[in-house]
Amino acid sequence: MAQEIGVTELIERVVTIKRVTKVTKGGKNFKLSVWVVVGDGKGRVGIGHGKAQETPEAIQKALKRARKSMVNVAMVNGTLPHEIIGREGASKILLKPAGPGTGIIAPQPVRLVLEAAGYKNALTKSLGSNNAINLMKATVNALVSLKDPEKVAKNRGLSLDIIYRRFGRGRKEETQSETD
């Protein structure tokens, strides 16, 4: 029996479904445009776009493209390692780390991206246009730009505690569990 290795259950969410029209000499051609988010809930997320005459076909195309575009993102204790601003078009999104129990406070497209990536706590603020597609792209751009504190410490030859102090955050949760 062949076993598939590395296959995990993916979180798949539809962000927008819009009917679009192309006017031609022969009349109007209607199609559906779909944007989806796919993530594994463990630090990988991707977005995709699909267009077809039927909804299921458009969703399948979008899911396939989202799976191909999945990227790894940095995560510390279920939240963001540091503040960051993501940009796409006229949209800007500010992502901030949050304490345990805060949840994800964000507009719907941003929330779907963060949940699919596996974040449990985050604060966000939309600073520009609230276009759902651009907000989703700006969120992914911001997540890709995040720096992992452990990698930064290793590259700079510093201890993780010094890096956390420079990020302006302590490691309270990990420190408490080590003393128990």
FIVEX-547005 format. One record per residue (C-alpha): x, y, z. Coordinates in Angstrom, 2 decimals. Example, Ala and Ser with C-alpha at 12.3 -4.5 7.8 and 13.67 -1.06 7.14 Angstrom:
        c1        c2        c3
     12.30     -4.50      7.80
     13.67     -1.06      7.14
***
This chain:
        c1        c2        c3
      0.00      0.00      0.00
      1.29      3.43     -0.94
      1.19      6.01      1.81
      1.15      9.71      1.14
      3.77     11.43      3.24
      3.46     15.06      4.30
     -0.24     15.46      3.44
     -1.95     17.61      6.03
     -5.49     18.86      6.35
     -5.69     22.35      4.84
     -7.95     25.20      5.95
     -9.73     26.48      2.83
    -11.84     29.66      2.98
    -13.61     31.59      0.21
    -13.01     35.33      0.65
    -14.99     36.85     -2.24
    -17.21     35.71     -5.08
    -18.06     38.36     -7.68
    -19.90     38.20    -10.96
    -17.91     39.95    -13.67
    -19.05     40.88    -17.17
    -17.19     41.24    -20.44
    -19.15     43.12    -23.09
    -18.38     41.96    -26.62
    -19.87     42.47    -30.07
    -22.01     39.38    -29.55
    -23.37     40.50    -26.16
    -22.43     40.18    -22.52
    -20.30     37.29    -21.21
    -20.81     36.57    -17.50
    -18.22     34.80    -15.36
    -17.55     34.37    -11.66
    -14.37     35.63    -10.04
    -13.39     33.89     -6.77
    -10.59     34.64     -4.26
     -9.68     32.01     -1.65
     -7.26     31.55      1.24
     -5.58     28.21      2.03
     -3.45     27.45      5.08
     -2.35     24.55      7.25
     -2.81     26.35     10.58
      0.89     25.79     11.37
      2.61     28.71      9.67
      1.88     28.20      5.95
     -0.63     30.27      3.97
     -1.46     31.06      0.34
     -4.06     32.98     -1.65
     -5.50     32.21     -5.07
     -7.82     33.57     -7.74
    -10.07     31.59    -10.06
    -12.46     32.59    -12.80
    -15.02     30.41    -14.58
    -18.62     30.30    -15.79
    -19.71     28.08    -12.86
    -19.03     28.66     -9.16
    -17.54     25.22     -8.32
    -15.11     25.40    -11.25
    -13.96     28.88    -10.21
    -13.45     27.76     -6.59
    -11.45     24.69     -7.66
     -9.17     26.83     -9.86
     -8.66     29.32     -7.02
     -7.87     26.54     -4.51
     -5.34     24.97     -6.86
     -3.55     28.31     -7.34
     -3.66     29.06     -3.59
     -2.03     25.69     -2.76
      0.75     26.46     -5.27
      1.38     29.92     -3.78
      1.68     28.79     -0.13
      4.51     30.43      1.84
      5.96     29.94      5.34
      5.37     32.71      7.89
      6.98     33.46     11.27
      4.96     32.79     14.43
      5.78     33.15     18.14
      3.37     31.67     20.73
      0.42     31.90     18.32
      0.94     35.59     17.55
      3.12     37.81     15.38
      6.79     38.23     16.33
      6.67     42.02     15.83
      4.66     44.91     14.34
      4.62     45.28     10.58
      2.80     47.18      7.84
      1.80     45.40      4.62
      1.05     47.28      1.40
     -0.76     46.42     -1.82
     -2.16     49.06     -4.15
     -3.94     51.72     -2.08
     -4.42     49.34      0.86
     -2.20     49.31      3.93
     -2.65     47.00      6.91
     -0.94     47.33     10.29
     -0.44     43.98     12.05
      0.48     43.96     15.75
      1.20     41.11     18.19
     -1.41     40.53     20.90
     -1.45     38.80     24.27
     -3.02     35.39     24.88
     -6.83     35.43     24.85
     -7.13     38.54     22.67
     -8.19     36.69     19.53
     -7.88     38.07     16.02
     -9.27     41.58     15.75
     -9.31     42.30     12.03
    -11.43     42.93      8.94
    -12.87     39.76      7.39
    -10.28     39.21      4.59
     -7.38     39.81      6.99
     -8.96     37.55      9.65
     -9.30     34.68      7.14
     -5.63     34.95      6.13
     -4.40     35.07      9.74
     -6.62     32.15     10.84
     -5.53     30.02      7.88
     -1.88     30.70      8.78
     -2.52     29.56     12.36
     -2.37     32.80     14.33
     -4.53     32.85     17.47
     -3.98     36.44     18.69
     -3.38     39.57     16.60
     -4.43     43.19     16.40
     -4.84     44.90     13.03
     -5.76     48.27     11.60
     -6.61     49.06      7.99
     -4.80     52.31      7.11
     -5.75     52.75      3.45
     -8.37     51.39      1.09
    -10.64     48.64      2.44
    -10.74     46.70     -0.84
    -10.98     43.03      0.24
     -8.61     41.67     -2.41
     -5.90     44.27     -1.78
     -6.24     43.85      2.02
     -5.75     40.10      1.62
     -2.67     40.60     -0.60
     -1.26     43.26      1.77
     -1.67     40.85      4.71
      0.24     38.10      2.91
      2.96     40.62      1.94
      3.29     41.64      5.60
      3.40     38.03      6.85
      6.12     37.12      4.33
      8.18     40.13      5.53
      8.08     39.06      9.20
     11.44     38.14     10.73
     11.70     35.05     12.91
     13.41     36.07     16.20
     15.34     32.78     16.44
     16.81     33.19     12.94
     17.68     36.85     13.63
     19.46     35.87     16.87
     21.41     33.13     15.11
     22.44     35.41     12.21
     23.57     38.20     14.54
     25.26     35.91     17.03
     23.13     37.18     19.93
     21.03     35.43     22.53
     17.28     35.18     22.04
     16.63     37.24     25.21
     18.54     40.21     23.78
     16.57     39.99     20.53
     13.26     39.87     22.44
     14.27     42.95     24.45
     15.06     44.79     21.21
     11.72     43.72     19.74
     10.18     45.21     22.89
      8.63     41.94     24.05
      9.51     39.47     26.78
      9.19     35.71     26.75
      6.90     35.46     29.77
      5.11     32.28     28.71
      8.30     30.32     27.94
     10.12     31.63     31.04
      7.26     30.54     33.34
      7.10     27.04     31.86
     10.88     26.61     32.30
     10.71     27.45     36.04
      7.86     24.96     36.74
***
